[in-house]
Amino acid sequence: MSNSEPRASRSIKTDQMSSGHQGLHLVQLPAAWWESLRQILEFETGMDLSDSRGGRLRDAVAKVFRKSSHFTAESLENTETHARFVEHLAAELTVGESFFLRNENQMQLLRQKILPSILQDNQQRQEIRIWSAGCAGGEEPYSMAILLQELLGADGSWNVSILGTDLNPVFLERARAARYRPWSFRQTKIYEDSRFFTPVSGGYQVCEPLRRQVRFGYLNLMKDVYPSGLNGTLGQDLILFRNVAIYLKPEVTRQILKRLYQALRPGGWLLLGEIEVALVPDLGFEVHRFPQATFHRKPWETNSVSASSGEIPVNPAADVDLRNPRTSPMKEPSNWKLPVVPPLPEWVPLPAVQRGGRAEPRVPELQAQKPTFVAPASWQTQIRQATDPVQRAAFRLRLAQSFLELARTQEAREELEQSLRENPLSIEAHLLLAGLFEDLGQLSQAERSYRHALYLNRDCALTHFHLGLVLQQQDDPLASWKCMQTALQLIDNHDSQALVEHGDGVCYGRLREMIMMVTGDIRE
Ligand SMILES: C[S@@+](CC[C@H](N)C(=O)[O-])C[C@H]1O[C@@H](n2cnc3c(N)ncnc32)[C@H](O)[C@@H]1O
């Protein structure tokens, strides 16, 4: 062991040598090591780990060391291994507590007022889009499918699209398996209803028709790009963001709520956990206080063309903060270096350290370079006037995007298909159409569209990634794995901070990280 070796590194090694992982004496790790780790985790997840919550971080570190022998002082010096260590910790720190039909008052209101009102709004187009952001093991999105099934009965003409997203891949795996123990039904006997559940050993399985309406995806609300047509988060009728904000820093919650606002169609509803309602700052939501519960709503008029400019900002795709972390370095404690907390991957801006050493996560601001929403009528005029088919196709693509933002998916699909007839070489249109098919649960059509896009450009890492996701959902793990490997190889040719082509603002570094998450690296 050399004398120049950093103190924290030495401390871990000594413990390991004497007593192995089980015997790690975490108390010996220097305070600055914990502080750095806390800052990084708060920045990665938005969680508040300050003060008394710091104990949770200690427990999580102890557990991760116990569970995985991969993490040693040496291996943590490697940036990629350290990033994995952080992901393991994030998964360990998340609280996946959830159960079916959670909060009877809110469920009653959804059943009696909110969902019927959405169905009424969407009567003509017969589709409904719901997003459970922070869905844990899936009880919440499946509960929405149950409520809708109760309301729609045998009417099979409605297109129901429910999306559940979370940052913990283990929870997502559970959600996809859709098998629940009795504890998930602690306040309901809905498992007795054979329309929704089948008894299986040790619990209950969600039945197939409901499962087909719900899909799950990895999405870190703190880091990823949304709303976007590429991950199905655009144009929602209802967003559930319940019992997530209580774990987050207020500034993080504020930024997430701004994005959720943009993900709602005009007149769309937001539901928070009962005690989180008080956390919503004034962001333009209407507050609807019913005797049973409070809902927030995006006003109807917000997304219409404003009289002056005809445009309002809507898509934060370009809002990802791509500032070079080297321009805002995290200060190191004066007497030692950060041996086991190597620099964050390059594309992630490091947390700003305030005086006194306290870090505040810098959440990407939404104001920066916002593309604008243009109402369909403007695009329709442009389409009528365009004489060149390629230009007309480009306008149709924009029109389709406007329809998506307004949750008018059928019209979006028609425009995309027409756009592709006019210009079959548009990769962007193929990708958007593929995303739409995924939303609608039409996986073989989604696969076909991604393959069309690949035919036009085999070097697009994003297309390989999305095709891999679709193949994963189609139970073809080998083909999916190959796509992900190809995507990783292609990513290697790019600067990690560079924007991914057609990626709606995601950068190559983050795309690599997402691939690591969805391929199960975290569960090694
Ligand atoms: C207590 S559960 C809530 C589950 C469900 N919404 C409910 O109310 O029953 C909180 C969930 O939020 C997820 N979560 C926490 N921070 C997140 C983030 N930054 N991005 C995405 N999901 C996050 C956690 O992984 C966890 O599954």
The ligand as a Gaussian input file, in Angstrom:
#p B3LYP/6-31G(d) Opt

LIG

0 1
 C      -43.429000       4.913000      -2.741000
 S      -43.324000       4.470000      -4.427000
 C      -44.840000       5.074000      -5.046000
 C      -45.540000       4.086000      -5.925000
 C      -46.896000       4.540000      -6.441000
 N      -46.794000       5.778000      -7.155000
 C      -47.873000       4.663000      -5.305000
 O      -48.222000       5.765000      -4.909000
 O      -48.297000       3.628000      -4.788000
 C      -42.131000       5.659000      -5.037000
 C      -41.518000       5.241000      -6.373000
 O      -40.889000       6.358000      -6.973000
 C      -39.728000       5.907000      -7.636000
 N      -38.798000       7.030000      -7.826000
 C      -38.130000       7.729000      -6.879000
 N      -37.344000       8.667000      -7.455000
 C      -37.523000       8.547000      -8.792000
 C      -36.975000       9.221000      -9.930000
 N      -36.068000      10.198000      -9.800000
 N      -37.388000       8.832000     -11.154000
 C      -38.288000       7.828000     -11.303000
 N      -38.831000       7.161000     -10.277000
 C      -38.453000       7.512000      -9.030000
 C      -39.191000       4.835000      -6.719000
 O      -38.315000       3.943000      -7.382000
 C      -40.465000       4.164000      -6.235000
 O      -40.790000       3.074000      -7.030000

